[in-house]
Amino acid sequence: MELTERQNKIVQMLKENSPMTGEEIGEALGLSVPTLRADLRLLTAIEVLAARPKVGYIYRTEQPNKVDYDNLYGIPIKDILLPTTEIGEDASMQDAVTKLFIEDVGSLYVVDANDQLVGLISRKDLLRASFTSDNPKSMLAGVVMTRMPNIVMATPDTTVLEAGKLLLEHEVDSLPVAEKAGSRHVIGKITKNRIFQHFIERS
Protein backbone atom coordinates (compact mmCIF):
# COMPACT_ATOMS: atom_id res chain seq x y z
CA MET A 1 0.00 0.00 0.00
CA GLU A 2 1.10 3.58 -0.63
CA LEU A 3 1.61 5.87 2.34
CA THR A 4 0.46 9.47 2.40
CA GLU A 5 2.94 12.35 2.40
CA ARG A 6 2.42 12.88 6.12
CA GLN A 7 2.86 9.20 6.91
CA ASN A 8 6.11 9.14 4.93
CA LYS A 9 7.33 12.15 6.92
CA ILE A 10 6.59 10.31 10.18
CA VAL A 11 8.43 7.22 8.99
CA GLN A 12 11.46 9.23 7.83
CA MET A 13 11.54 11.12 11.12
CA LEU A 14 11.57 7.90 13.14
CA LYS A 15 14.16 6.34 10.87
CA GLU A 16 16.47 9.18 11.83
CA ASN A 17 15.48 9.48 15.48
CA SER A 18 13.76 6.72 17.48
CA PRO A 19 12.03 6.57 19.85
CA MET A 20 9.70 9.55 19.75
CA THR A 21 6.47 10.09 21.63
CA GLY A 22 3.27 11.10 19.91
CA GLU A 23 3.68 14.58 21.40
CA GLU A 24 7.20 14.91 20.02
CA ILE A 25 6.09 13.81 16.57
CA GLY A 26 3.19 16.24 16.65
CA GLU A 27 5.44 19.10 17.77
CA ALA A 28 7.94 18.40 14.98
CA LEU A 29 5.14 18.43 12.37
CA GLY A 30 3.17 21.28 13.92
CA LEU A 31 0.16 19.03 14.44
CA SER A 32 -1.83 17.80 17.42
CA VAL A 33 -1.63 14.23 18.68
CA PRO A 34 -5.34 13.54 17.91
CA THR A 35 -4.69 14.62 14.30
CA LEU A 36 -1.81 12.13 14.03
CA ARG A 37 -3.52 9.29 15.87
CA ALA A 38 -4.96 7.60 12.77
CA ASP A 39 -1.59 7.77 10.96
CA LEU A 40 0.29 6.32 13.93
CA ARG A 41 -2.29 3.59 14.37
CA LEU A 42 -2.02 2.60 10.68
CA LEU A 43 1.78 2.62 10.65
CA THR A 44 1.79 0.46 13.76
CA ALA A 45 -0.82 -1.94 12.34
CA ILE A 46 1.18 -2.56 9.16
CA GLU A 47 4.30 -2.98 11.32
CA VAL A 48 6.30 -0.10 9.90
CA LEU A 49 6.42 1.35 13.41
CA ALA A 50 6.27 -0.28 16.81
CA ALA A 51 4.68 1.36 19.86
CA ARG A 52 6.54 0.97 23.15
CA PRO A 53 4.62 1.84 26.35
CA LYS A 54 6.15 4.78 28.23
CA VAL A 55 8.83 5.03 25.51
CA GLY A 56 7.11 6.07 22.31
CA TYR A 57 7.19 5.01 18.68
CA ILE A 58 10.19 3.39 17.02
CA TYR A 59 10.95 2.52 13.43
CA ARG A 60 11.06 -1.23 12.85
CA THR A 61 14.42 -2.03 11.27
CA GLU A 62 13.20 -5.53 10.39
CA GLN A 63 10.22 -5.05 8.16
CA PRO A 64 7.72 -7.91 7.84
CA ASN A 65 7.80 -9.96 4.67
CA LYS A 66 5.40 -8.58 2.09
CA VAL A 67 3.15 -11.06 0.36
CA ASP A 68 3.86 -11.29 -3.35
CA TYR A 69 0.32 -11.75 -4.63
CA ASP A 70 1.42 -12.11 -8.24
CA ASN A 71 3.65 -15.00 -7.20
CA LEU A 72 0.79 -16.60 -5.26
CA TYR A 73 -2.17 -16.14 -7.58
CA GLY A 74 -0.84 -15.14 -10.98
CA ILE A 75 1.48 -17.99 -11.89
CA PRO A 76 0.27 -20.57 -14.42
CA ILE A 77 -0.73 -23.93 -12.97
CA LYS A 78 1.73 -25.72 -15.27
CA ASP A 79 4.32 -24.93 -12.58
CA ILE A 80 2.46 -26.84 -9.85
CA LEU A 81 0.66 -29.68 -11.65
CA LEU A 82 0.16 -33.09 -10.11
CA PRO A 83 0.28 -36.34 -12.11
CA THR A 84 -3.03 -37.93 -13.03
CA THR A 85 -4.28 -41.38 -12.08
CA GLU A 86 -5.93 -42.92 -15.12
CA ILE A 87 -8.02 -45.97 -15.88
CA GLY A 88 -9.47 -47.44 -19.07
CA GLU A 89 -13.17 -47.11 -19.81
CA ASP A 90 -13.50 -50.91 -19.98
CA ALA A 91 -12.10 -51.38 -16.44
CA SER A 92 -14.50 -52.74 -13.84
CA MET A 93 -15.84 -50.77 -10.93
CA GLN A 94 -13.88 -53.08 -8.60
CA ASP A 95 -10.68 -52.15 -10.46
CA ALA A 96 -11.61 -48.47 -10.09
CA VAL A 97 -12.21 -48.78 -6.34
CA THR A 98 -8.93 -50.63 -5.87
CA LYS A 99 -6.93 -48.09 -7.85
CA LEU A 100 -8.61 -45.13 -6.17
CA PHE A 101 -7.65 -46.29 -2.70
CA ILE A 102 -4.22 -47.75 -3.52
CA GLU A 103 -3.21 -44.48 -5.21
CA ASP A 104 -4.97 -42.50 -2.45
CA VAL A 105 -6.56 -40.01 -4.85
CA GLY A 106 -9.97 -38.37 -4.96
CA SER A 107 -10.75 -39.16 -8.58
CA LEU A 108 -9.72 -41.26 -11.58
CA TYR A 109 -9.49 -39.98 -15.13
CA VAL A 110 -11.02 -42.37 -17.64
CA VAL A 111 -9.23 -42.49 -21.01
CA ASP A 112 -9.95 -44.29 -24.26
CA ALA A 113 -7.58 -46.40 -26.36
CA ASN A 114 -6.06 -43.21 -27.82
CA ASP A 115 -5.28 -41.80 -24.37
CA GLN A 116 -8.00 -39.18 -24.72
CA LEU A 117 -10.09 -38.17 -21.70
CA VAL A 118 -13.64 -39.49 -21.90
CA GLY A 119 -14.76 -39.18 -18.29
CA LEU A 120 -13.98 -38.91 -14.62
CA ILE A 121 -14.79 -41.17 -11.68
CA SER A 122 -14.97 -39.65 -8.22
CA ARG A 123 -15.51 -41.36 -4.89
CA LYS A 124 -19.02 -39.94 -4.98
CA ASP A 125 -19.64 -41.65 -8.35
CA LEU A 126 -18.51 -44.98 -6.94
CA LEU A 127 -20.66 -44.60 -3.85
CA ARG A 128 -23.70 -43.73 -5.96
CA ALA A 129 -23.14 -46.76 -8.21
CA SER A 130 -22.85 -49.10 -5.23
CA PHE A 131 -26.37 -48.12 -4.13
CA THR A 132 -28.04 -48.11 -7.54
CA SER A 133 -26.72 -51.35 -9.04
CA ASP A 134 -27.54 -54.96 -8.14
CA ASN A 135 -24.01 -56.03 -9.05
CA PRO A 136 -21.79 -52.92 -8.82
CA LYS A 137 -18.50 -54.83 -8.96
CA SER A 138 -19.20 -55.92 -12.54
CA MET A 139 -20.09 -52.44 -13.78
CA LEU A 140 -17.64 -50.83 -16.18
CA ALA A 141 -15.89 -47.52 -15.56
CA GLY A 142 -17.52 -46.16 -18.71
CA VAL A 143 -20.94 -46.62 -17.10
CA VAL A 144 -20.09 -45.18 -13.68
CA MET A 145 -18.10 -42.14 -14.82
CA THR A 146 -19.15 -38.55 -15.32
CA ARG A 147 -18.85 -38.09 -19.06
CA MET A 148 -17.41 -35.39 -21.28
CA PRO A 149 -18.42 -32.64 -21.90
CA ASN A 150 -19.68 -32.40 -18.31
CA ILE A 151 -16.13 -32.14 -16.95
CA VAL A 152 -14.57 -28.76 -16.26
CA MET A 153 -11.02 -28.61 -17.63
CA ALA A 154 -8.09 -26.24 -17.40
CA THR A 155 -5.02 -25.60 -19.56
CA PRO A 156 -1.38 -25.13 -18.51
CA ASP A 157 -1.70 -21.34 -18.79
CA THR A 158 -4.68 -21.15 -16.44
CA THR A 159 -3.57 -19.13 -13.41
CA VAL A 160 -3.76 -20.39 -9.84
CA LEU A 161 -6.49 -17.82 -9.14
CA GLU A 162 -8.55 -18.89 -12.16
CA ALA A 163 -8.18 -22.57 -11.26
CA GLY A 164 -9.23 -21.89 -7.69
CA LYS A 165 -12.34 -20.06 -8.86
CA LEU A 166 -13.27 -22.98 -11.15
CA LEU A 167 -12.83 -25.49 -8.31
CA LEU A 168 -15.07 -23.45 -6.03
CA GLU A 169 -17.66 -22.54 -8.64
CA HIS A 170 -18.17 -26.13 -9.83
CA GLU A 171 -17.69 -27.70 -6.37
CA VAL A 172 -15.11 -30.23 -7.54
CA ASP A 173 -11.90 -31.38 -5.90
CA SER A 174 -9.72 -31.48 -9.01
CA LEU A 175 -9.46 -30.21 -12.56
CA PRO A 176 -7.92 -32.21 -15.41
CA VAL A 177 -5.39 -30.08 -17.29
CA ALA A 178 -5.37 -30.53 -21.07
CA GLU A 179 -2.24 -29.83 -23.11
CA LYS A 180 -4.09 -26.99 -24.87
CA ALA A 181 -7.58 -25.53 -25.23
CA GLY A 182 -9.93 -27.92 -27.03
CA SER A 183 -7.69 -30.94 -26.45
CA ARG A 184 -8.72 -34.03 -24.47
CA HIS A 185 -5.14 -35.16 -23.91
CA VAL A 186 -4.56 -34.62 -20.20
CA ILE A 187 -1.05 -33.77 -18.96
CA GLY A 188 -1.80 -33.37 -15.26
CA LYS A 189 -4.30 -32.18 -12.71
CA ILE A 190 -4.75 -29.38 -10.19
CA THR A 191 -6.50 -29.90 -6.86
CA LYS A 192 -7.67 -27.79 -3.93
CA ASN A 193 -4.99 -29.36 -1.74
CA ARG A 194 -2.25 -28.61 -4.29
CA ILE A 195 -3.26 -24.94 -4.40
CA PHE A 196 -3.27 -24.82 -0.60
CA GLN A 197 0.20 -26.43 -0.55
CA HIS A 198 1.39 -23.84 -3.10
CA PHE A 199 0.22 -21.00 -0.82
CA ILE A 200 2.05 -22.48 2.17
CA GLU A 201 5.27 -23.01 0.18
CA ARG A 202 5.29 -19.46 -1.23
CA SER A 203 4.20 -17.57 1.88
FENBEL-V360111 format. One record per helix or strand of 2 or more residues. SS is the DSSP state (@ for helix, = for strand). FROM is the first residue (numbers start at 1). TO is the last residue. If there is no record, write none. Layout:
SS_FROM_TO / SS_FROM_TO
//
This chain:
@_5_16 / @_22_29 / @_33_45 / =_49_52 / =_56_59 / @_69_73 / @_77_79 / =_86_88 / @_93_102 / =_107_111 / =_117_122 / @_123_132 / @_136_138 / @_141_144 / =_146_147 / =_153_155 / @_160_170 / =_174_178 / =_186_191 / @_192_202
//
